[in-house]
Amino acid sequence: MTTTRVLTGITTSGTPHLGNYVGAIRPTVRASRLAGVESFYFLADYHALIKVGDPARVQRSTLEIAATWLACGLDPEHVTFYRQSDVPEIPELTWFLTCVTGKGVLNRAHAYKASVDKNTAAGEDPDAGVTAGLFMYPVLMGADILMFNAHQVPVGRDQIQHIEMARDMAASFNHLYGEHFTPPQAVIEEHVATLPGLDGRKMSKSYDNTIPLFTPPAQLRKLIMGIVTDSKAPGEPKSTEGSALFQLYQAFANAEETAEFAQAYAQGIAWGEAKQQVFERLDQEIAPMREVYEQLMTDPSAIEATLKRGADKARAIATPFMAQLRHAVGLRALDKTDKKQKSTVKSESATFKQYRADNGQFCFKLVDAKGGVLLQSTAFSDPKAAANAIALLREHGKSALKTLENQLEPIPNIEAVLTALSDLNKPSA
């Protein structure tokens, strides 16, 4: 069976809430148990430093998030669960990738552009308050992913760009130094559940409307009782459409329970009674995990030991891989030069580059060693379709050009393209 490596990072900048649990933690823990999947989960404490200036908060959040994932069923014996800062190879790889990443690419990063646009609109210097950490965030994320050659990275749509940048970094490094990195694939969960917060908007720390996942039962009930509802009296039929209470209940209930709750709405259940039912259903699932969480929080040393073991597992991969990369770029012992070894630099090779166009669709091009475009695709709506087309061209060359002719721009020099495709399929010397 082919093993797929899946990597997920969790920034240590806050306390997990119900929205985090339903939208990320619960489905991710379930996915970690699938056969044929090698899972990597890390606490992104380096990333937290970009937006959190309170050391105590970073430490506390790291503890809370680690305890949360363990309480929710993540098995550190089955997955690799580690703290980012415990793997020193990651910042070293960040520098390697920095040296092959164009500044123009980082100029287009969404977070950086948003900060610049905000400053410009306010009449301030475009880079006011923008740290190099924010600017370089995509490179650190690329190192997180490429260090373990993850095949898939589950992300929200707002993070797709970062995965595309990681793919570009992998391609640039591979082109210069040989095939070392696997281009990662973003996995978009189209049906990720989002929960409404206390005010009806999406539950988010930004709106200050969250319900902490492991808040004590009395506080959980109080928060649910405070959720905003309409003014319909007991006995009046109530609509489930747009009801924050109903959405909360549905996220935790099975289909039969949800149907019964919808019927209660139609029959005019009182809001107080509805809120009580929501509290009871949520606490039914949360209570056992809360008990484990509270036990874990009383023994930080046990969590620390778990993360250290996870770091050992991660470094068992990262340390030899980093040695390979150091050798590839020329950071080598001076008295151990292998005279028989040829340079791994592919100065004469063509390469495929996959990217996302300004209109949001996906394209690829085949470029020569000097960056000249030999072949240009039309737009694909799905990045997998673009990747599959590249694979077809790599494997079948001339016949694939015929198969894909409707998905390629006119080719100015067919002989150059055929030569490049042939060279790509030649085994390395």
Secondary structure, DSSP 8 states (H G I E B T S, - for coil): ---EEEEEEEE-SS--BHHHIIIIIHHHHHHTTSTTEEEEEEEEHHHHHHH---HHHHHHHHHHHHHHHHHTT--TTTSEEEEGGG-THHHHHHHHHHTTS-HHHHHT-HHHHHHHHHHHHTTS-TTTT--HHHHHHHHHHHHHHHTTT-SEEEE-GGGHHHHHHHHHHHHHHHHHH-S-----EEEE-TT----B-TTSSB--GGGT---BTT--HHHHHHHHHTS------TTS----TT-HHHHHHHHHS-HHHHHHHHHHHHTT--HHHHHHHHHHHHHHHHHHHHHHHHHHHT-HHHHHHHHHHHHHHHHHHHHHHHHHHHHHHT---TT---TT------TT--EEEEEE-TTS-EEEEEE-TTS-EEEEB--BSSHHHHHHHHHHHHHHTHHHHHHTGGGB---S-HHHHHHHHHHHTS---
